[in-house]
Amino acid sequence: MASTTSTDSLPPKPAPPVTGLNSTSTGRAGDKIFLGLSRGSGILLLVIMASIAVFLTYRASLALSKNEGNFLTTFDWNPAGNPPVFGIAVLLFGTVVSSIIAMVIAVPIAVGIALFISHYAPRRLAAPIAYVIDLLAAVPSIIYGIWGALFLVPYLEGLNLWLDQFFGWTYIFEKTEVGVARSLFTVGILLAIMILPIVTSVSREVFLQVPRMNEEAALALGATRWEVIRMSVLPFGRSGVISASMLGLGRALGETMAVATVLSPSFLISLHVLNPGGGTFAQNIAAKFDEANEFGRDALIASGLVLFVLTLLVNGAARLIIARRKEYSGANA
């Protein structure tokens, strides 16, 4: 006897959820609005950057067309003269030298602090230290400048004499002029303190992303804690540390008020970094903008254009380095 199954005995299938046209259209409208806002924000950012570049280029061309000196190699800055003569040689030298000093001092210390917080310090101690380091980034630059002028400059005179005594043979640390420590070396130390939170914070986050499996594998092979850091942590975080350093360099290049408060400006290039004097792009613009005439401001804008391009190149290089590692670029998100 053939068995038959009756469809009447089966339980009824549950009805699919009803999604009205209103909900579907609302979701699609929300997606369109979000897409439009996101795309518009990106386009607006590009428009702002392009407008800044066009404005700086236009005003710079007005000044450069009447400049009687070589803009890249002239040491003088006299746009009000007859004829006007000005150049960025001293400003470019001072900006680059002070930033290099800041990077040499800040990056090793920042990496050491980041490693201590992420791999050495107990959690109860690591959290307050990280909090204090992050707070340094919130201090206004003028406060750093006042502290540098009233505290750092007087107390660095002894360090300058010590460097001159024991390292004067290097020519760089030879002090040939008498005066207070308002030099590019002092500016570099101050900038190092200012960029320390940026480099430390980014490096710390990168070190915390190291796969735990890599560290445990190294420990299982009998590696010490330093060997784990050298073989697993530092290779993984190399790109992140480099990009953090580039971000810190971007701030050091454009710092204004702190440098203007500490540095004793002069339009002379000297490899003796302990001697008073020197200048940077941002410091020169801040010091001379109010007293400059229309043409003088165009000349300052021309120097600002160079700083603008230099900063873009530094930040672009940092972005390229980050993009090389998918873990940092968000490609796996």
Salt bridges, closest charged atoms under 4 A:
ASP134 OD2 - ARG204 NH2 3.57
GLU205 OE2 - ARG204 NH2 3.56
GLU215 OE2 - HIS119 NE2 3.13
GLU215 OE1 - ARG212 NH1 3.27
GLU216 OE2 - ARG212 NE 3.67
GLU255 OE1 - ARG251 NE 3.70
GLU294 OE2 - ARG59 NH2 3.09
ASP298 OD1 - ARG59 NE 2.46
GLU327 OE1 - ARG325 NE 3.33
